[in-house]
């Protein structure tokens, strides 16, 4: 089975075996060098593994971009209490489809990364919190974990080293908010998936009240490659501040949508025009959301100046996020797309925080009114004022995720809103 689209400019470190069902089998994985990194890691001290990850400059691939090695170092050095590693596989950000593919085609790569990460933070149990709607992936993961137990890579006395690490695949609760790290912990404990106030941070008081570290699937998938080849090896790609490769999930109005693994710092316009074959049907580029629906969108001019790394995206007024690139051509209805995003967030809000609960619902209502030709110019001011009050005022950043696309769309595409408003005014006057 061939993967739908590949490009000659890709650097396929973690996506090398996408499209190859044979790689799911543990014997095939081992034949191709799998679990060698685990063997190497177990010969090192836990802090030695962490130091190698620090040297690589690996940053969290779930969206925040926080340095992984530093995050691991926050965990207590003396495991007087149980430690836990949580793998966030609850991929539900609109526009994102990389973690699902990593688990679908290369489950043992993730398992090996989880084992190494657990060893580094002195954890004896890993929970892979996998989105409940990923029925096939949950089955693939469960089978892979079972096979790893049978071969002695998971469980007691791993490879005869005296190390014990167990892995549990946990099906998610079907809510977007469970992808937030503390909401994930609450769900894992059997409670409503509601985010928690920080501090205390998970490294001090995490799941079951114990020290915990939460990492994204993509982050953990690259760990075996770094441990096996060294941190400096990983730095041959990317930029100084954003080293390595990144999976970019490209969707929308391009000829070749899909997952592409590219060095960080890759030009956004080259991704669209060359890697993805350009805008479909000969249309013109209008807007791009580079990091999933929760980050600001940019116009075509900004897209031509955007480098796809954490710093480059900030320079043009957006964020890399989880690198879910949503491309819109000149025929796209910006107001409709933003309204749909806000509808999603309003539905997925846990309701704990008033700015998020009320703000997201009212934002959706106002956007729908504008979309239906019943809005006013004052509505745009109301949207800007209301969303500004939603930023930084809640327990988690879901509220901010509503504000980002709304504010950026009004700033960048105000004429699209005004056209609908004035069209409605003319229709009313008639």
Secondary structure as the mmCIF struct_conf table of DSSP 4:
data_model
#
loop_
_struct_conf.conf_type_id
_struct_conf.id
_struct_conf.beg_label_comp_id
_struct_conf.beg_label_asym_id
_struct_conf.beg_label_seq_id
_struct_conf.end_label_comp_id
_struct_conf.end_label_asym_id
_struct_conf.end_label_seq_id
BEND BEND1 UNK A 4 UNK A 4
TURN_TY1_P TURN_TY1_P1 UNK A 8 UNK A 9
BEND BEND2 UNK A 13 UNK A 15
TURN_TY1_P TURN_TY1_P2 UNK A 16 UNK A 19
HELX_RH_3T_P HELX_RH_3T_P1 UNK A 21 UNK A 24
BEND BEND3 UNK A 25 UNK A 25
HELX_RH_AL_P HELX_RH_AL_P1 UNK A 26 UNK A 31
TURN_TY1_P TURN_TY1_P3 UNK A 32 UNK A 35
HELX_RH_AL_P HELX_RH_AL_P2 UNK A 36 UNK A 41
TURN_TY1_P TURN_TY1_P4 UNK A 42 UNK A 43
BEND BEND4 UNK A 44 UNK A 44
HELX_RH_AL_P HELX_RH_AL_P3 UNK A 46 UNK A 56
TURN_TY1_P TURN_TY1_P5 UNK A 57 UNK A 57
STRN STRN1 UNK A 59 UNK A 59
TURN_TY1_P TURN_TY1_P6 UNK A 61 UNK A 64
STRN STRN2 UNK A 67 UNK A 67
HELX_RH_AL_P HELX_RH_AL_P4 UNK A 68 UNK A 73
TURN_TY1_P TURN_TY1_P7 UNK A 74 UNK A 74
BEND BEND5 UNK A 75 UNK A 75
BEND BEND6 UNK A 77 UNK A 78
BEND BEND7 UNK A 80 UNK A 81
STRN STRN3 UNK A 84 UNK A 89
BEND BEND8 UNK A 93 UNK A 93
TURN_TY1_P TURN_TY1_P8 UNK A 94 UNK A 95
BEND BEND9 UNK A 98 UNK A 98
HELX_RH_AL_P HELX_RH_AL_P5 UNK A 99 UNK A 105
HELX_RH_AL_P HELX_RH_AL_P6 UNK A 107 UNK A 120
TURN_TY1_P TURN_TY1_P9 UNK A 121 UNK A 122
BEND BEND10 UNK A 124 UNK A 124
STRN STRN4 UNK A 125 UNK A 130
TURN_TY1_P TURN_TY1_P10 UNK A 132 UNK A 133
HELX_RH_AL_P HELX_RH_AL_P7 UNK A 135 UNK A 150
TURN_TY1_P TURN_TY1_P11 UNK A 151 UNK A 152
BEND BEND11 UNK A 153 UNK A 154
STRN STRN5 UNK A 155 UNK A 155
BEND BEND12 UNK A 156 UNK A 157
HELX_RH_3T_P HELX_RH_3T_P2 UNK A 158 UNK A 160
BEND BEND13 UNK A 161 UNK A 162
STRN STRN6 UNK A 165 UNK A 165
STRN STRN7 UNK A 166 UNK A 171
BEND BEND14 UNK A 174 UNK A 174
HELX_RH_3T_P HELX_RH_3T_P3 UNK A 176 UNK A 179
BEND BEND15 UNK A 180 UNK A 180
HELX_RH_AL_P HELX_RH_AL_P8 UNK A 181 UNK A 188
TURN_TY1_P TURN_TY1_P12 UNK A 189 UNK A 190
BEND BEND16 UNK A 191 UNK A 191
BEND BEND17 UNK A 198 UNK A 200
HELX_LH_PP_P HELX_LH_PP_P1 UNK A 201 UNK A 201
TURN_TY1_P TURN_TY1_P13 UNK A 202 UNK A 204
BEND BEND18 UNK A 205 UNK A 205
HELX_RH_3T_P HELX_RH_3T_P4 UNK A 207 UNK A 209
BEND BEND19 UNK A 210 UNK A 210
STRN STRN8 UNK A 212 UNK A 216
HELX_RH_AL_P HELX_RH_AL_P9 UNK A 217 UNK A 229
HELX_RH_AL_P HELX_RH_AL_P10 UNK A 231 UNK A 234
TURN_TY1_P TURN_TY1_P14 UNK A 235 UNK A 236
BEND BEND20 UNK A 237 UNK A 237
STRN STRN9 UNK A 238 UNK A 238
BEND BEND21 UNK A 240 UNK A 242
STRN STRN10 UNK A 243 UNK A 243
BEND BEND22 UNK A 244 UNK A 244
STRN STRN11 UNK A 245 UNK A 252
BEND BEND23 UNK A 253 UNK A 253
STRN STRN12 UNK A 254 UNK A 254
BEND BEND24 UNK A 255 UNK A 256
STRN STRN13 UNK A 258 UNK A 263
TURN_TY1_P TURN_TY1_P15 UNK A 264 UNK A 265
STRN STRN14 UNK A 266 UNK A 267
HELX_RH_AL_P HELX_RH_AL_P11 UNK A 268 UNK A 270
HELX_RH_PI_P HELX_RH_PI_P1 UNK A 271 UNK A 275
BEND BEND25 UNK A 276 UNK A 276
BEND BEND26 UNK A 278 UNK A 278
STRN STRN15 UNK A 279 UNK A 279
HELX_RH_3T_P HELX_RH_3T_P5 UNK A 280 UNK A 282
HELX_LH_PP_P HELX_LH_PP_P2 UNK A 283 UNK A 284
STRN STRN16 UNK A 285 UNK A 289
TURN_TY1_P TURN_TY1_P16 UNK A 290 UNK A 291
TURN_TY1_P TURN_TY1_P17 UNK A 293 UNK A 294
BEND BEND27 UNK A 295 UNK A 295
STRN STRN17 UNK A 298 UNK A 299
HELX_RH_AL_P HELX_RH_AL_P12 UNK A 300 UNK A 304
TURN_TY1_P TURN_TY1_P18 UNK A 305 UNK A 305
STRN STRN18 UNK A 307 UNK A 308
BEND BEND28 UNK A 309 UNK A 309
HELX_RH_AL_P HELX_RH_AL_P13 UNK A 310 UNK A 315
TURN_TY1_P TURN_TY1_P19 UNK A 316 UNK A 317
TURN_TY1_P TURN_TY1_P20 UNK A 321 UNK A 322
STRN STRN19 UNK A 324 UNK A 329
TURN_TY1_P TURN_TY1_P21 UNK A 330 UNK A 331
HELX_RH_AL_P HELX_RH_AL_P14 UNK A 334 UNK A 348
BEND BEND29 UNK A 351 UNK A 351
BEND BEND30 UNK A 353 UNK A 353
HELX_RH_AL_P HELX_RH_AL_P15 UNK A 354 UNK A 371
TURN_TY1_P TURN_TY1_P22 UNK A 372 UNK A 373
HELX_RH_AL_P HELX_RH_AL_P16 UNK A 377 UNK A 388
TURN_TY1_P TURN_TY1_P23 UNK A 389 UNK A 392
BEND BEND31 UNK A 394 UNK A 397
HELX_RH_AL_P HELX_RH_AL_P17 UNK A 398 UNK A 412
HELX_RH_AL_P HELX_RH_AL_P18 UNK A 414 UNK A 429
#
